[in-house]
């Protein structure tokens, strides 16, 4: 039996075309990274602001509700207001000696606005007219105001955060539960 010599084993020609699998994966990965970066630059940060503000309002309102149920000694509120170039959401407690801020969150406003709808009323949230939702010890909405205008908690409080994209709508139900979507 003869073994093949080294000269008879075929080698691919040095000029064979094509890419290796590693090269193809690297190119696809780089194109994906570049396209994600380019898309975020084209869309801008303003596109995400309403979603972020709505999520923050939802989180802070839930935190205020839970705090109200655990702090029977104080009236607990969630507050949304623009402050300079930021949206400010806060949880405050009042045990009789004035408001004490328990939690504060801030994010850039970036061309966004907030409107509160309650029954036939539609009110814009401004620095002079902040949204304040007050919870009782059972976690229900005891009262709510936009500035000096009292809202009817039994109708639900619809918060619409708008910007460069469609508005994000939240509902604070009379029971204090916050959900995304309109009030039923």
Steps between C-alpha positions, in 0.01 A plus 500: 500500500628832403458814707448818311794730479486854625501634152184311405282644785294783354528841660256778427645759269637810673265720304177331616227768556243533777481590865541286806213459743684710759540787253129490408387500864735788579365711213136430594571585864671829407214596267249431780690719746537782248132489401386508864724799566382680185132434578531643851671810358232552237208453739646711780437482872167686476330187365555311823414777748120445517547127564758567771288767671189278488695209647637725774154637584369143522786387726484799732120478530526132595773583751279772655207258524712236673651760731151625594398147600808460719498850653170538680640803686525722190317613188706378203491655153653451158586826323591567136624843398745662260792657683736714285589271206404177679193296580499441873302218661486479876354303786425725795359428845330746732474394862364838610817708481504563124614294203806281536644372172562126520604444138582720200570408140601736219534471124543750220174630354627504140193628318244307702183601678248348739123540499258366762150404390229448762140491386447804276810678633830501310779673689865559405762422763727801552731625774209711632254210456663173612311172509458377858340165579433435870454147634321381812627228733330228294680613182193657341509843338370736769527813285678638197572848370665676210605829653194631684253298290357203687449177304238230556693183592192283442532565124863393485783736421635475145853631448613556140871557443566630150802594293637416156323163506139407575396572858552242772181470700478389864200453724501535876189311607297600808653198676845650445604242242701654214494345156594594149193586293184700540271496801192283447 
